[in-house]
Amino acid sequence: MESIRPGIVAFVVGAVLAVAALVPFAAYEYRRHGRLGFRRSLLAFVTLVYALALVTYTLLPLPESAAAACRVSSAPQLQAFAFLGDIEREGGISGPRSLLTNPAAVQVAFNVLLFIPLGALVRHAVLRRRVVSGLLVGAAAGFVVSLVIELTQLTGDWFLYPCSYRLFDADDLLANTAGAALGTFAAPLLTLFVGSHRVSDADAPRPVTARRRFFGILADVLAITFTTGLLSVGTALVLAVLGVEDRSPVATTPLAVGAFVAPAVQLVVVLVSGRTLGEHVIRVRPLRSPGVGQRVVRWALGSGGWAALSASSLPFSGFLAFLLAVAAVIGVWATRDHRGFASAVARLDIADDRLPPGDAADGLEARHG
């Protein structure tokens, strides 16, 4: 269990960070590639979890105290290829099966395998079409990352502990670098998985689909929820440091007011631009510039109104927020061009923001005129 715990921590933390980063990542993808691709998103998530796994396997388990760190401290192993002697002392290698039963051989193999993804990811990101240059860059990246890891272990997490509780091993540098170099040859598999997509297509208009609209709603909800959560946690920490009692008005008032900050920011965004943050992310805009009243209605019957009602303590506010959420989901399917409930009530038609205004208006008239 101890051996897989760092991996579990990396996956759980990675999942939380992935949700938190989903909105800016989606905005980048829509502008870089023109859409949010599932395979690219999956690769980005795997990359995040892998990076966290390198961190957790480097640091965990942490010593219970400084004294405990010093009890397990050992001198750095600076001799290259010392693992060959370790393998021989453990019984050597007499066949393929012994590779799995010799602890020293397993350790070397693990260090090689651990860095294969790094080499593949580095070459895929920067030099996917160049074998030799990709090999050199991947190996260099593996060496640098491995060196940072080994120095972190040597310095007791950069002097957070008075002693090194993990072994600095020169052989780990060699094995990790070799793994990264080997990984560069697996980069074409990542390219095959993700698929080719020309960046020049990013500015080509795309249909406003129901899936795209649902993601816009999700982006609004995530942005509002995380903003409110961060404000609440930050306010609570400040109040705790100041020694304010939880139930006093000095504590409850800022927390209550803070819940309306995100809906207010969304209102400003809609009043200024005519569309929500989520619609900015998925590159959808009103077909024609809406009036102030239409913008207010768009906010009140959309994610902004839902968030304000959810934060309110007025009678039936929670029920009304639920009704707005249901209307938003149904509206994506039931309204023209998937414009949604709020836009339909506000009498707003929508289009891809990469479509020239004249072309969008002509297309609407052709469909409904």
C-alpha atoms as a printed R data frame, in Angstrom:
    type eleno elety resid chain resno       x       y       z
1   ATOM     1    CA   MET     A     1   0.000   0.000   0.000
2   ATOM     2    CA   GLU     A     2   2.856   2.379   0.803
3   ATOM     3    CA   SER     A     3   4.263   1.917  -2.704
4   ATOM     4    CA   ILE     A     4   1.044   2.985  -4.456
5   ATOM     5    CA   ARG     A     5   0.018   5.744  -2.035
6   ATOM     6    CA   PRO     A     6   2.029   8.465  -3.837
7   ATOM     7    CA   GLY     A     7   0.300   7.454  -7.073
8   ATOM     8    CA   ILE     A     8  -3.124   7.694  -5.443
9   ATOM     9    CA   VAL     A     9  -2.263  11.125  -4.034
10  ATOM    10    CA   ALA     A    10  -1.073  12.258  -7.475
11  ATOM    11    CA   PHE     A    11  -4.303  11.096  -9.130
12  ATOM    12    CA   VAL     A    12  -6.615  12.695  -6.558
13  ATOM    13    CA   VAL     A    13  -4.740  16.011  -6.485
14  ATOM    14    CA   GLY     A    14  -4.463  15.916 -10.270
15  ATOM    15    CA   ALA     A    15  -8.218  15.450 -10.621
16  ATOM    16    CA   VAL     A    16  -8.896  18.456  -8.385
17  ATOM    17    CA   LEU     A    17  -6.373  20.629 -10.221
18  ATOM    18    CA   ALA     A    18  -7.731  19.486 -13.579
19  ATOM    19    CA   VAL     A    19 -11.231  20.634 -12.669
20  ATOM    20    CA   ALA     A    20  -9.845  23.938 -11.383
21  ATOM    21    CA   ALA     A    21  -7.834  24.463 -14.581
22  ATOM    22    CA   LEU     A    22 -10.548  23.280 -16.967
23  ATOM    23    CA   VAL     A    23 -11.929  26.741 -17.798
24  ATOM    24    CA   PRO     A    24  -8.604  28.413 -18.745
25  ATOM    25    CA   PHE     A    25  -7.477  25.228 -20.495
26  ATOM    26    CA   ALA     A    26 -10.667  25.144 -22.573
27  ATOM    27    CA   ALA     A    27 -10.290  28.824 -23.464
28  ATOM    28    CA   TYR     A    28  -6.753  28.114 -24.658
29  ATOM    29    CA   GLU     A    29  -7.840  25.061 -26.667
30  ATOM    30    CA   TYR     A    30 -10.638  26.928 -28.437
31  ATOM    31    CA   ARG     A    31  -8.182  29.623 -29.475
32  ATOM    32    CA   ARG     A    32  -5.289  27.314 -30.282
33  ATOM    33    CA   HIS     A    33  -7.151  24.470 -31.992
34  ATOM    34    CA   GLY     A    34 -10.648  25.843 -32.535
35  ATOM    35    CA   ARG     A    35 -12.327  23.285 -30.309
36  ATOM    36    CA   LEU     A    36 -11.950  21.312 -27.095
37  ATOM    37    CA   GLY     A    37 -10.694  17.909 -28.183
38  ATOM    38    CA   PHE     A    38 -11.287  14.931 -25.892
39  ATOM    39    CA   ARG     A    39  -7.975  13.246 -26.683
40  ATOM    40    CA   ARG     A    40  -5.907  16.386 -26.180
41  ATOM    41    CA   SER     A    41  -7.745  17.010 -22.921
42  ATOM    42    CA   LEU     A    42  -7.087  13.445 -21.783
43  ATOM    43    CA   LEU     A    43  -3.397  13.785 -22.651
44  ATOM    44    CA   ALA     A    44  -3.220  17.053 -20.706
45  ATOM    45    CA   PHE     A    45  -4.814  15.356 -17.675
46  ATOM    46    CA   VAL     A    46  -2.428  12.398 -17.872
47  ATOM    47    CA   THR     A    47   0.501  14.819 -18.130
48  ATOM    48    CA   LEU     A    48  -0.681  16.654 -15.017
49  ATOM    49    CA   VAL     A    49  -1.079  13.435 -13.023
50  ATOM    50    CA   TYR     A    50   2.321  12.214 -14.229
51  ATOM    51    CA   ALA     A    51   4.026  15.449 -13.142
52  ATOM    52    CA   LEU     A    52   2.387  15.184  -9.726
53  ATOM    53    CA   ALA     A    53   3.438  11.533  -9.502
54  ATOM    54    CA   LEU     A    54   7.070  12.566  -9.967
55  ATOM    55    CA   VAL     A    55   6.631  15.017  -7.091
56  ATOM    56    CA   THR     A    56   4.840  12.589  -4.771
57  ATOM    57    CA   TYR     A    57   7.242   9.709  -5.405
58  ATOM    58    CA   THR     A    58  10.089  12.135  -4.679
59  ATOM    59    CA   LEU     A    59   8.721  13.522  -1.416
60  ATOM    60    CA   LEU     A    60   6.432  10.869   0.068
61  ATOM    61    CA   PRO     A    61   6.262   9.474   2.613
62  ATOM    62    CA   LEU     A    62   7.399  12.482   4.622
63  ATOM    63    CA   PRO     A    63   9.260  11.871   7.905
64  ATOM    64    CA   GLU     A    64   7.195  12.384  11.041
65  ATOM    65    CA   SER     A    65   9.822  14.741  12.472
66  ATOM    66    CA   ALA     A    66  13.283  16.172  11.884
67  ATOM    67    CA   ALA     A    67  14.717  13.535  14.196
68  ATOM    68    CA   ALA     A    68  13.051  10.785  12.167
69  ATOM    69    CA   ALA     A    69  14.550  12.224   8.981
70  ATOM    70    CA   CYS     A    70  18.037  12.132  10.469
71  ATOM    71    CA   ARG     A    71  17.606   8.553  11.711
72  ATOM    72    CA   VAL     A    72  17.144   7.276   8.142
73  ATOM    73    CA   SER     A    73  19.652   9.636   6.526
74  ATOM    74    CA   SER     A    74  22.472   8.123   4.496
75  ATOM    75    CA   ALA     A    75  25.465   9.375   2.540
76  ATOM    76    CA   PRO     A    76  24.917  10.088  -1.161
77  ATOM    77    CA   GLN     A    77  25.776   7.347  -3.639
78  ATOM    78    CA   LEU     A    78  28.054   9.059  -6.173
79  ATOM    79    CA   GLN     A    79  29.519   6.053  -8.012
80  ATOM    80    CA   ALA     A    80  28.139   5.526 -11.508
81  ATOM    81    CA   PHE     A    81  26.984   2.006 -12.426
82  ATOM    82    CA   ALA     A    82  27.079   0.853  -8.806
83  ATOM    83    CA   PHE     A    83  23.759  -0.837  -9.546
84  ATOM    84    CA   LEU     A    84  25.649  -3.570 -11.437
85  ATOM    85    CA   GLY     A    85  27.281  -4.673  -8.194
86  ATOM    86    CA   ASP     A    86  23.941  -4.429  -6.385
87  ATOM    87    CA   ILE     A    87  22.325  -6.708  -8.965
88  ATOM    88    CA   GLU     A    88  25.165  -9.217  -8.628
89  ATOM    89    CA   ARG     A    89  24.896  -9.223  -4.817
90  ATOM    90    CA   GLU     A    90  21.166  -9.930  -5.091
91  ATOM    91    CA   GLY     A    91  21.825 -13.057  -7.144
92  ATOM    92    CA   GLY     A    92  22.543 -11.672 -10.585
93  ATOM    93    CA   ILE     A    93  20.452 -12.114 -13.707
94  ATOM    94    CA   SER     A    94  20.138 -15.625 -15.105
95  ATOM    95    CA   GLY     A    95  17.100 -15.124 -17.307
96  ATOM    96    CA   PRO     A    96  14.025 -12.969 -17.958
97  ATOM    97    CA   ARG     A    97  12.319 -14.146 -14.765
98  ATOM    98    CA   SER     A    98  15.243 -13.017 -12.624
99  ATOM    99    CA   LEU     A    99  14.667  -9.452 -13.840
100 ATOM   100    CA   LEU     A   100  11.421  -9.517 -11.875
101 ATOM   101    CA   THR     A   101  12.783 -11.265  -8.790
102 ATOM   102    CA   ASN     A   102  16.043  -9.353  -8.348
103 ATOM   103    CA   PRO     A   103  15.224  -6.262  -6.206
104 ATOM   104    CA   ALA     A   104  18.163  -4.236  -7.528
105 ATOM   105    CA   ALA     A   105  17.218  -4.962 -11.146
106 ATOM   106    CA   VAL     A   106  13.589  -4.084 -10.467
107 ATOM   107    CA   GLN     A   107  14.671  -0.760  -8.956
108 ATOM   108    CA   VAL     A   108  16.723   0.136 -12.040
109 ATOM   109    CA   ALA     A   109  13.905  -0.907 -14.370
110 ATOM   110    CA   PHE     A   110  11.419   1.175 -12.392
111 ATOM   111    CA   ASN     A   111  13.639   4.266 -12.655
112 ATOM   112    CA   VAL     A   112  13.916   3.770 -16.413
113 ATOM   113    CA   LEU     A   113  10.179   3.212 -16.879
114 ATOM   114    CA   LEU     A   114   9.294   6.180 -14.670
115 ATOM   115    CA   PHE     A   115  10.913   8.620 -17.100
116 ATOM   116    CA   ILE     A   116   9.782   7.107 -20.408
117 ATOM   117    CA   PRO     A   117   6.579   9.229 -20.364
118 ATOM   118    CA   LEU     A   118   8.648  12.384 -19.804
119 ATOM   119    CA   GLY     A   119  10.734  11.788 -22.917
120 ATOM   120    CA   ALA     A   120   7.649  11.022 -24.989
121 ATOM   121    CA   LEU     A   121   5.809  14.116 -23.768
122 ATOM   122    CA   VAL     A   122   8.767  16.454 -24.299
123 ATOM   123    CA   ARG     A   123   9.392  15.324 -27.854
124 ATOM   124    CA   HIS     A   124   5.667  15.359 -28.652
125 ATOM   125    CA   ALA     A   125   5.433  18.929 -27.392
126 ATOM   126    CA   VAL     A   126   8.450  20.499 -29.077
127 ATOM   127    CA   LEU     A   127  10.182  18.286 -31.649
128 ATOM   128    CA   ARG     A   128   7.759  15.575 -32.691
129 ATOM   129    CA   ARG     A   129   9.077  15.372 -36.288
130 ATOM   130    CA   ARG     A   130  12.806  15.352 -35.490
131 ATOM   131    CA   VAL     A   131  14.223  12.090 -34.199
132 ATOM   132    CA   VAL     A   132  17.776  13.086 -33.261
133 ATOM   133    CA   SER     A   133  16.929  16.551 -31.922
134 ATOM   134    CA   GLY     A   134  13.965  15.093 -30.065
135 ATOM   135    CA   LEU     A   135  16.199  12.417 -28.557
136 ATOM   136    CA   LEU     A   136  18.720  14.992 -27.337
137 ATOM   137    CA   VAL     A   137  16.088  17.343 -25.937
138 ATOM   138    CA   GLY     A   138  14.189  14.491 -24.280
139 ATOM   139    CA   ALA     A   139  17.351  13.108 -22.678
140 ATOM   140    CA   ALA     A   140  18.358  16.588 -21.494
141 ATOM   141    CA   ALA     A   141  14.911  17.131 -19.993
142 ATOM   142    CA   GLY     A   142  15.135  13.772 -18.237
143 ATOM   143    CA   PHE     A   143  18.564  14.610 -16.821
144 ATOM   144    CA   VAL     A   144  17.475  18.051 -15.564
145 ATOM   145    CA   VAL     A   145  14.266  16.778 -13.964
146 ATOM   146    CA   SER     A   146  16.095  13.841 -12.399
147 ATOM   147    CA   LEU     A   147  18.828  16.148 -11.086
148 ATOM   148    CA   VAL     A   148  16.229  18.405  -9.464
149 ATOM   149    CA   ILE     A   149  14.649  15.345  -7.847
150 ATOM   150    CA   GLU     A   150  17.966  14.027  -6.567
151 ATOM   151    CA   LEU     A   151  18.985  17.446  -5.212
152 ATOM   152    CA   THR     A   152  15.603  17.723  -3.493
153 ATOM   153    CA   GLN     A   153  16.292  14.418  -1.790
154 ATOM   154    CA   LEU     A   154  19.901  15.328  -0.969
155 ATOM   155    CA   THR     A   155  18.947  18.639   0.658
156 ATOM   156    CA   GLY     A   156  16.067  17.271   2.717
157 ATOM   157    CA   ASP     A   157  13.409  18.936   0.540
158 ATOM   158    CA   TRP     A   158  15.554  22.032   0.112
159 ATOM   159    CA   PHE     A   159  16.457  22.289   3.798
160 ATOM   160    CA   LEU     A   160  12.954  21.855   5.198
161 ATOM   161    CA   TYR     A   161  14.505  18.926   7.064
162 ATOM   162    CA   PRO     A   162  17.986  19.035   8.644
163 ATOM   163    CA   CYS     A   163  18.951  15.711   7.059
164 ATOM   164    CA   SER     A   164  18.381  13.902   3.796
165 ATOM   165    CA   TYR     A   165  15.705  11.243   4.338
166 ATOM   166    CA   ARG     A   166  15.978   9.893   0.768
167 ATOM   167    CA   LEU     A   167  19.134   8.651  -0.954
168 ATOM   168    CA   PHE     A   168  20.888  10.753  -3.583
169 ATOM   169    CA   ASP     A   169  21.906   8.138  -6.155
170 ATOM   170    CA   ALA     A   170  24.006   8.832  -9.250
171 ATOM   171    CA   ASP     A   171  22.618   5.670 -10.818
172 ATOM   172    CA   ASP     A   172  19.121   7.132 -10.615
173 ATOM   173    CA   LEU     A   173  20.338  10.018 -12.768
174 ATOM   174    CA   LEU     A   174  21.619   7.557 -15.366
175 ATOM   175    CA   ALA     A   175  18.491   5.386 -15.326
176 ATOM   176    CA   ASN     A   176  16.104   8.343 -15.455
177 ATOM   177    CA   THR     A   177  17.997   9.969 -18.319
178 ATOM   178    CA   ALA     A   178  18.045   6.677 -20.217
179 ATOM   179    CA   GLY     A   179  14.308   6.301 -19.665
180 ATOM   180    CA   ALA     A   180  13.603   9.779 -21.006
181 ATOM   181    CA   ALA     A   181  15.789   9.090 -24.051
182 ATOM   182    CA   LEU     A   182  13.923   5.849 -24.747
183 ATOM   183    CA   GLY     A   183  10.634   7.644 -24.271
184 ATOM   184    CA   THR     A   184  11.318   9.958 -27.195
185 ATOM   185    CA   PHE     A   185  10.806   6.998 -29.530
186 ATOM   186    CA   ALA     A   186   7.275   6.600 -28.135
187 ATOM   187    CA   ALA     A   187   6.332  10.189 -29.023
188 ATOM   188    CA   PRO     A   188   4.779   9.160 -32.388
189 ATOM   189    CA   LEU     A   189   2.263   7.083 -30.430
190 ATOM   190    CA   LEU     A   190   1.099  10.241 -28.656
191 ATOM   191    CA   THR     A   191   0.815  12.052 -31.974
192 ATOM   192    CA   LEU     A   192  -1.188   9.127 -33.358
193 ATOM   193    CA   PHE     A   193  -3.449   9.148 -30.298
194 ATOM   194    CA   VAL     A   194  -4.096  12.888 -30.314
195 ATOM   195    CA   GLY     A   195  -4.316  13.132 -34.091
196 ATOM   196    CA   SER     A   196  -3.045  15.852 -36.363
197 ATOM   197    CA   HIS     A   197  -4.790  19.191 -36.297
198 ATOM   198    CA   ARG     A   198  -3.627  22.252 -38.130
199 ATOM   199    CA   VAL     A   199  -3.391  25.389 -36.023
200 ATOM   200    CA   SER     A   200  -4.521  27.369 -39.080
201 ATOM   201    CA   ASP     A   201  -7.991  25.811 -38.654
202 ATOM   202    CA   ALA     A   202  -8.388  27.420 -35.239
203 ATOM   203    CA   ASP     A   203  -9.999  30.558 -36.693
204 ATOM   204    CA   ALA     A   204 -12.454  28.669 -38.900
205 ATOM   205    CA   PRO     A   205 -16.079  29.107 -37.690
206 ATOM   206    CA   ARG     A   206 -17.700  25.984 -36.263
207 ATOM   207    CA   PRO     A   207 -21.311  24.968 -35.617
208 ATOM   208    CA   VAL     A   208 -22.771  25.866 -32.227
209 ATOM   209    CA   THR     A   209 -23.640  22.389 -31.006
210 ATOM   210    CA   ALA     A   210 -25.530  21.316 -27.903
211 ATOM   211    CA   ARG     A   211 -22.358  19.799 -26.450
212 ATOM   212    CA   ARG     A   212 -20.535  23.066 -26.935
213 ATOM   213    CA   ARG     A   213 -23.333  25.017 -25.247
214 ATOM   214    CA   PHE     A   214 -23.401  22.593 -22.326
215 ATOM   215    CA   PHE     A   215 -19.681  23.078 -21.842
216 ATOM   216    CA   GLY     A   216 -20.208  26.845 -21.824
217 ATOM   217    CA   ILE     A   217 -22.732  26.414 -19.010
218 ATOM   218    CA   LEU     A   218 -20.300  24.146 -17.158
219 ATOM   219    CA   ALA     A   219 -17.539  26.736 -17.572
220 ATOM   220    CA   ASP     A   220 -19.780  29.406 -16.042
221 ATOM   221    CA   VAL     A   221 -20.713  27.170 -13.116
222 ATOM   222    CA   LEU     A   222 -17.102  26.136 -12.459
223 ATOM   223    CA   ALA     A   223 -15.822  29.714 -12.623
224 ATOM   224    CA   ILE     A   224 -18.508  30.949 -10.236
225 ATOM   225    CA   THR     A   225 -18.121  27.997  -7.861
226 ATOM   226    CA   PHE     A   226 -14.323  28.174  -7.632
227 ATOM   227    CA   THR     A   227 -14.327  31.958  -7.270
228 ATOM   228    CA   THR     A   228 -16.870  31.756  -4.464
229 ATOM   229    CA   GLY     A   229 -15.014  28.887  -2.816
230 ATOM   230    CA   LEU     A   230 -11.652  30.655  -2.904
231 ATOM   231    CA   LEU     A   231 -13.182  33.835  -1.491
232 ATOM   232    CA   SER     A   232 -14.892  31.879   1.281
233 ATOM   233    CA   VAL     A   233 -11.744  29.977   2.230
234 ATOM   234    CA   GLY     A   234  -9.614  33.121   2.096
235 ATOM   235    CA   THR     A   235 -12.089  35.082   4.211
236 ATOM   236    CA   ALA     A   236 -12.365  32.257   6.737
237 ATOM   237    CA   LEU     A   237  -8.572  32.040   7.053
238 ATOM   238    CA   VAL     A   238  -8.251  35.790   7.611
239 ATOM   239    CA   LEU     A   239 -10.996  35.724  10.239
240 ATOM   240    CA   ALA     A   240  -9.371  32.746  11.957
241 ATOM   241    CA   VAL     A   241  -6.011  34.534  12.085
242 ATOM   242    CA   LEU     A   242  -7.737  37.584  13.557
243 ATOM   243    CA   GLY     A   243  -9.433  35.390  16.147
244 ATOM   244    CA   VAL     A   244 -12.986  36.289  15.118
245 ATOM   245    CA   GLU     A   245 -15.682  33.886  16.329
246 ATOM   246    CA   ASP     A   246 -17.428  31.918  13.581
247 ATOM   247    CA   ARG     A   247 -20.970  32.961  14.512
248 ATOM   248    CA   SER     A   248 -20.331  36.632  15.161
249 ATOM   249    CA   PRO     A   249 -21.699  39.205  12.662
250 ATOM   250    CA   VAL     A   250 -18.134  40.258  11.915
251 ATOM   251    CA   ALA     A   251 -17.557  36.746  10.524
252 ATOM   252    CA   THR     A   252 -20.913  35.929   8.929
253 ATOM   253    CA   THR     A   253 -21.356  39.225   7.067
254 ATOM   254    CA   PRO     A   254 -18.185  39.040   4.919
255 ATOM   255    CA   LEU     A   255 -18.893  35.389   4.135
256 ATOM   256    CA   ALA     A   256 -22.465  36.177   3.103
257 ATOM   257    CA   VAL     A   257 -21.441  39.157   0.985
258 ATOM   258    CA   GLY     A   258 -18.590  37.209  -0.590
259 ATOM   259    CA   ALA     A   259 -21.056  34.705  -2.046
260 ATOM   260    CA   PHE     A   260 -22.427  37.470  -4.296
261 ATOM   261    CA   VAL     A   261 -19.047  38.578  -5.664
262 ATOM   262    CA   ALA     A   262 -18.890  35.985  -8.451
263 ATOM   263    CA   PRO     A   263 -22.463  36.672  -9.680
264 ATOM   264    CA   ALA     A   264 -21.664  40.403  -9.624
265 ATOM   265    CA   VAL     A   265 -18.526  39.846 -11.698
266 ATOM   266    CA   GLN     A   266 -20.575  37.797 -14.153
267 ATOM   267    CA   LEU     A   267 -23.059  40.678 -14.394
268 ATOM   268    CA   VAL     A   268 -20.248  43.083 -15.255
269 ATOM   269    CA   VAL     A   269 -18.958  40.681 -17.912
270 ATOM   270    CA   VAL     A   270 -22.411  40.367 -19.501
271 ATOM   271    CA   LEU     A   271 -23.097  44.115 -19.360
272 ATOM   272    CA   VAL     A   272 -19.762  44.926 -20.984
273 ATOM   273    CA   SER     A   273 -19.571  42.172 -23.604
274 ATOM   274    CA   GLY     A   274 -23.118  40.878 -24.007
275 ATOM   275    CA   ARG     A   275 -22.122  37.312 -23.173
276 ATOM   276    CA   THR     A   276 -21.078  35.258 -20.166
277 ATOM   277    CA   LEU     A   277 -17.601  34.068 -19.284
278 ATOM   278    CA   GLY     A   278 -18.513  30.566 -20.445
279 ATOM   279    CA   GLU     A   279 -19.609  31.916 -23.818
280 ATOM   280    CA   HIS     A   280 -16.278  33.720 -24.110
281 ATOM   281    CA   VAL     A   281 -14.543  30.400 -23.419
282 ATOM   282    CA   ILE     A   282 -16.430  28.476 -26.127
283 ATOM   283    CA   ARG     A   283 -16.294  31.428 -28.548
284 ATOM   284    CA   VAL     A   284 -20.031  32.072 -28.844
285 ATOM   285    CA   ARG     A   285 -21.492  35.590 -29.074
286 ATOM   286    CA   PRO     A   286 -24.864  37.254 -29.621
287 ATOM   287    CA   LEU     A   287 -25.672  37.599 -33.313
288 ATOM   288    CA   ARG     A   288 -26.425  41.292 -32.868
289 ATOM   289    CA   SER     A   289 -25.314  43.653 -30.121
290 ATOM   290    CA   PRO     A   290 -27.931  43.343 -27.352
291 ATOM   291    CA   GLY     A   291 -29.455  46.256 -25.475
292 ATOM   292    CA   VAL     A   292 -28.915  46.842 -21.773
293 ATOM   293    CA   GLY     A   293 -32.245  45.245 -20.882
294 ATOM   294    CA   GLN     A   294 -31.435  42.141 -22.904
295 ATOM   295    CA   ARG     A   295 -28.071  41.863 -21.190
296 ATOM   296    CA   VAL     A   296 -29.669  42.067 -17.753
297 ATOM   297    CA   VAL     A   297 -32.222  39.399 -18.693
298 ATOM   298    CA   ARG     A   298 -29.433  37.221 -20.105
299 ATOM   299    CA   TRP     A   299 -27.614  37.453 -16.780
300 ATOM   300    CA   ALA     A   300 -30.666  37.090 -14.514
301 ATOM   301    CA   LEU     A   301 -32.010  33.959 -16.233
302 ATOM   302    CA   GLY     A   302 -28.585  32.399 -16.734
303 ATOM   303    CA   SER     A   303 -25.703  31.358 -14.532
304 ATOM   304    CA   GLY     A   304 -25.503  34.773 -12.863
305 ATOM   305    CA   GLY     A   305 -29.084  34.646 -11.628
306 ATOM   306    CA   TRP     A   306 -28.663  31.010 -10.622
307 ATOM   307    CA   ALA     A   307 -25.590  31.874  -8.541
308 ATOM   308    CA   ALA     A   308 -27.277  34.885  -6.931
309 ATOM   309    CA   LEU     A   309 -30.343  32.820  -5.998
310 ATOM   310    CA   SER     A   310 -28.137  30.016  -4.661
311 ATOM   311    CA   ALA     A   311 -26.330  32.508  -2.416
312 ATOM   312    CA   SER     A   312 -29.536  34.173  -1.254
313 ATOM   313    CA   SER     A   313 -31.393  33.335   1.943
314 ATOM   314    CA   LEU     A   314 -34.735  34.623   0.652
315 ATOM   315    CA   PRO     A   315 -37.758  32.269   0.695
316 ATOM   316    CA   PHE     A   316 -37.863  29.845  -2.246
317 ATOM   317    CA   SER     A   317 -34.537  31.144  -3.604
318 ATOM   318    CA   GLY     A   318 -33.062  27.651  -3.625
319 ATOM   319    CA   PHE     A   319 -36.094  26.278  -5.455
320 ATOM   320    CA   LEU     A   320 -35.946  29.084  -8.012
321 ATOM   321    CA   ALA     A   321 -32.247  28.397  -8.549
322 ATOM   322    CA   PHE     A   322 -33.111  24.750  -9.189
323 ATOM   323    CA   LEU     A   323 -35.771  25.751 -11.728
324 ATOM   324    CA   LEU     A   324 -33.277  27.980 -13.537
325 ATOM   325    CA   ALA     A   325 -30.797  25.109 -13.699
326 ATOM   326    CA   VAL     A   326 -33.427  22.764 -15.147
327 ATOM   327    CA   ALA     A   327 -34.529  25.425 -17.643
328 ATOM   328    CA   ALA     A   328 -30.921  25.955 -18.715
329 ATOM   329    CA   VAL     A   329 -30.421  22.257 -19.430
330 ATOM   330    CA   ILE     A   330 -33.717  21.818 -21.274
331 ATOM   331    CA   GLY     A   331 -33.269  25.100 -23.114
332 ATOM   332    CA   VAL     A   332 -30.092  23.946 -24.819
333 ATOM   333    CA   TRP     A   333 -32.063  21.197 -26.553
334 ATOM   334    CA   ALA     A   334 -35.416  22.936 -26.974
335 ATOM   335    CA   THR     A   335 -34.414  26.343 -28.355
336 ATOM   336    CA   ARG     A   336 -33.392  27.440 -31.822
337 ATOM   337    CA   ASP     A   337 -29.705  26.926 -32.630
338 ATOM   338    CA   HIS     A   338 -29.163  25.729 -29.043
339 ATOM   339    CA   ARG     A   339 -29.174  29.339 -27.872
340 ATOM   340    CA   GLY     A   340 -30.556  28.366 -24.456
341 ATOM   341    CA   PHE     A   341 -33.353  29.477 -22.166
342 ATOM   342    CA   ALA     A   342 -31.873  32.816 -21.069
343 ATOM   343    CA   SER     A   343 -30.986  33.910 -24.595
344 ATOM   344    CA   ALA     A   344 -34.381  32.825 -25.904
345 ATOM   345    CA   VAL     A   345 -36.250  34.893 -23.295
346 ATOM   346    CA   ALA     A   346 -33.935  37.843 -23.980
347 ATOM   347    CA   ARG     A   347 -34.639  37.371 -27.720
348 ATOM   348    CA   LEU     A   348 -30.969  36.892 -28.520
349 ATOM   349    CA   ASP     A   349 -29.685  34.728 -31.339
350 ATOM   350    CA   ILE     A   350 -26.157  33.374 -31.076
351 ATOM   351    CA   ALA     A   351 -23.324  32.495 -33.437
352 ATOM   352    CA   ASP     A   352 -19.706  31.403 -33.424
353 ATOM   353    CA   ASP     A   353 -17.649  34.524 -32.694
354 ATOM   354    CA   ARG     A   354 -15.280  33.680 -35.569
355 ATOM   355    CA   LEU     A   355 -18.122  34.098 -38.059
356 ATOM   356    CA   PRO     A   356 -18.205  37.595 -39.608
357 ATOM   357    CA   PRO     A   357 -21.302  39.507 -38.389
358 ATOM   358    CA   GLY     A   358 -22.724  39.903 -41.900
359 ATOM   359    CA   ASP     A   359 -22.390  36.206 -42.703
360 ATOM   360    CA   ALA     A   360 -23.997  35.223 -39.396
361 ATOM   361    CA   ALA     A   361 -26.985  37.508 -39.956
362 ATOM   362    CA   ASP     A   362 -27.438  36.293 -43.538
363 ATOM   363    CA   GLY     A   363 -27.339  32.701 -42.355
364 ATOM   364    CA   LEU     A   364 -30.006  33.333 -39.737
365 ATOM   365    CA   GLU     A   365 -32.311  35.039 -42.242
366 ATOM   366    CA   ALA     A   366 -31.842  32.187 -44.690
367 ATOM   367    CA   ARG     A   367 -32.882  29.639 -42.053
368 ATOM   368    CA   HIS     A   368 -35.814  31.516 -40.561
369 ATOM   369    CA   GLY     A   369 -36.803  34.142 -43.108
